[in-house]
Amino acid sequence: MNRRRFLQTSTAAAMLQESAQAAPPATRIIDTHTHFYDPTRPGGVPWPTKGTPLFRTVLPADWLAVAAPHGIHETVVVEASPLVEDNQWILDLAAREKSIVGFVGHLDPGPEFAGHLERFAANPIFRGVRWSGALLQDATKQEPVLAGARLLAKHGLELDLNGGPSYLLHAAKLAAAVPDLRILINHLGASGDPESLRPEWKDNIRAVAKQPNAFMKVSALVEQVKCAYGQAPRDTAYYLPVLDHLWEAFGPDRLIYGSNWPVSDKGAPYDVVFKIVEDYFRAKGPEACEKYFWKNSKAAYRWVERK
């Protein structure tokens, strides 16, 4: 173990010990990015890939086992499967699991989008859909994308977007074209490793942040690091180039907590993922913590209270 890695590991251990003794950073914490799936279901699952560490049954109880020790008991689930009926599978799961306060479905824009959206939007747990940012960049998809975005806004739903930095300018244009639509950029807009941030990313983040209806989900932070599986740096300082830029661009009212668990295990365990952002936002003060860990997600997702 080299000296830098030793210091990072030692610092993380001290941070985790301190967090175990400290009160949660906010009165409530909503993890707005988890994935649940079961490869043993008839027909299996299209994602994750068989033979990978993620190819295992992942359910709310598994997430609670790693999240609850930090005072986190509620989540918004994001669907990665392109299969329409997998949306229903999560909604059926949510009917039994009160920890799920919201669900972001997977419905690509097209001829059947309106009918599927009408069906799923009838369930109050269904809060919106996620699209690939590539759809916004495809010249042949502009009409269905705009029509789908307007339909989401009509239903009072939101749009999650995921992809590389190049789509962010298109996201900014869509946000301006449909100002009533709440747009959530996933996974930092693919910042890349904090040690080698691209000027394109920094510029495009500023552009999309100018739109008041655009939010940033601070998720997949550790997965951006080029490292061995689960060995991302554990020191919050390593991630300051990313976190500081997002704070400057979006401010305290449009940054949202999301773990991306279990995919986050590629970078680091849940304890580390949470502790990095906990340290950062504690330093911003109690009000910033309340907003980041739950209030901003309420404004963006309008998730429901479960009883």
N, C-alpha and C positions, 0 to 999 in steps of 0.2 A: 504494500500500500504506500503510494507516494505521500509526501508531506501535505500537499494540498488536499488530497482525498481524506487523509487522516484528520485534518482540521475541520473539513466539512462534516465528516461523520461525528466527530466529537462535539461540534457545535449543535448538530441536529439532536444528538442524545440529550444534551443539556436542555435544549428547547423543549423537547418532548416531556422530559421530567417536570419542567416548570409548568407546562400546559396541563399536566395531569392534576396539578394542585390549584390551578387558577380557575376562576369562573369562566363560563363561555363568553366569547367576545360580544354577543348580542343576546337579547331576550328571547330571540327565536332565530333559527337557522333553517333555511330551505336549500337543499342541494338540487339545483335546477338541471342537472345533467347526469342521469344514470341510464343504464341499459339493462333490461331484464329479458331473458330468453331461456329456452329449454330445448337443447338438441335432441332429447329423447322423445319429443312429440312426434306423432305420425307425420312422416314427410320431412322431418328434421327442420333445420333452419338454414337460410341462405348465407347467413353471417352469424358468428365468426367462422373462419375456415377450420375444417377438421384437422386435428393434429397440432394445433396451436394451443398455447396456455389458456387462451380465452374460450376455447371450445369445451364448455362445461355448463351445467345448469346454474343459472344465476337468477335468483329470486329476491324479493324484498327482505326476507329474513337474512340472507347472506350479506346484503348491503348494510342492514341495521347492525349486524355483528361488528362491522368496522366503523360505522358512523355514529351509533348511539353513544359510545364512550365520550364523544365530543359534544354531546347534547344535540345531536342532529337526528330527528325522527320523521322528517317529512321531505318528500322529493317530487320533482317533476321528471317524468320518464320521457326519454327521447327515442323514437323508433328508428332503427337503422335498416330494417328489412323493407324491401320494395313490394312485398306481398300485401295486397289490400287487406286480407283477412287477419294478418298479424296485428293490424290496428285493433281489431275486435278482441284479439287474444289479450292484449294489454288492458283494454277496457274491462274485460271480464275479470282479469286479475285485480284491477283497481276496485272492483265491486266488493272483493273480499279483503283487500289490503288497504286499511285506512291511512297508511303512511304515504300513499300516492295522492297528492293534492292536485296534480295536473298531468296531462299527457300531450306530447307533441307527436302527432302522427306522421306518416310517410305517404303522401299522395302527390304524385307528379302532375303538373298541369297538362290538360289535354281534354278530349271529348267527354270523358267520364268523370272529370274532376268535380263538376258541380253536383252530380248525383251522389258521389261518395261523400263529398263534404256535407251535403244536407243530411245524410244518414248519420255521420259520426258527430256532427255539431249538435245533434239533439241530446247528446250526453254531456252534462256540464263539466265532466273531467277532461273532455277533449278541448284543448286550449289553442290549437293551431297545427301547422304542419312544418316540416323541414324540407327544404330543397337544396340541391347541390348548387353552388354558385355558378357552375358551368352552364346551367340552364339560362342564367341571365346573360351569359356571353354568347349564346348560340343565336345567330341572326334568324334562324328559322323558327325559333320558339318565342319570339318577342310578343306576338299577339296573345297566345295562351298564357304566358307569364303575367302579362299586364292584366288580362281578364281574371286570372286566378287570384292575383293580388287584390284586385278590387272586390272580388267575392269574399275573400278572407276578411277584409275590412268591413264589408256589409254585415257579416256574421259576428263582428266584434272579436275576431280571432287574430292571432299573431302569426308571423313568419320567421322561422329559424333559417339561417343560411350557413352553409359550410363549404369551405374550399380555400384555395390559395389566395394570396394578396391581390392578384390581378382582377378578381371579380368585385372587389370592394368599391371601385369606382362605379360599376354598374349597380351595385346595391344602393349607393348614394343617389343615383338617378331614379331608381325605383322608389326609394323613400320620398323623394321630392314629388314624384308623379302621383303617389298614393299617400298623402300626408296623414290619412286616418289609420293607416296600417302600422302597427308596431312591429319593427324588424329587430331581430336579435342575431348579431354576428356571433357565430360559434367559434370556440377554440382560438381566440385571440386574432382571428383572421389569418392564422398560420404564420405567426411571427418568425418561426425558425429559432435556432439556438440563440439565446441572449448574447452570446459572445460574438455573434456575426450577423447582426440585424441588417436587413437589406433596406436601402433608402426607399425603394418602392413601397415596402410595407409601411414605413413611417409616414410617408406622404399620403398613401391611400387611407390609412387610419384617420388622419386628420380630415380628409375629404368626407368620409362617411360620418364622422363624428359631428360634422357641421349640421347634419339633419337631426332635428330635435326628436324625431320618432325612431331613431336608431339607438339600440342598446348594445353593450358589449358583454358577452359572457366570458368571464375569466376562467376558462376551462382548458384542459389539455396543456397546462403550463409545463409540466415535467416531461411530457411526451415530445416537446419540441427539441429537447436536448439530444445530441448525438452521443449515445452511450450504450453500454451493454444493458440487457433487459433488467429493469428495476434499479439501475445504478445512477440515476440522475442526481446531481448535486442537491444537498439537503439544506443548504444555507440560503436563507431568504435573499441575502445580498447578491447572490448569483443572478437572480431574476429581476433585479431592480431596473435594468435597461428596458425591459418589457413593461413592467408594472408602472414605472414612472411615466412612460410615454402614454399608456392608456389613461392614467389618472389625469395627465395634462390635457388629453384630447376629450375625454368623456366627462370628467369631473365626478363628484360624489353621487350624482343622481342617476347615472346610467351604466354603472358597473354592477355585475351580478355574479354571485357565487355559483359555480358548477364544478363538480369533481371529474366528470367523464369516467366514473367508475363503472365497470372494472377495467376499461381500457387504460385508465391511468396507471394501472399496475405495471405497464410497460416502462414507465419512468420511475415510479416510486410507490411505496405503500400508501394507503389512504391517510394514515397518520401524518406522513410527510407532506402530502398534497394539501391537506387542511392547514397544517402548521405554517407553511410558507405564506399563505394568504392571511392567516390569522395574525401573524406577526406584522405583516405589512399594514393591515387595516387597523389594528390596535394602535399603531403609531399615528394614524390619522384622527383618532379620537372616537368616543362612544357614538356620536351621531353618525359618523361615516360607517361604523360597524353595523349599526342598525339598518342603514340603507343598503349596504352591500350584501349583508347576509340574509335579508328577507324583504325589506320594504320596497326596494327597487324591483324585485321579482314579482311582487304583488302588482305593481303598476304595469309591468311589461306583460305578464302572463294572465293576470286576473284569475289566479288559481282559486280553488274553492276550499272553504273550511269543511273538514270532515268531522263527523260526530260518531 
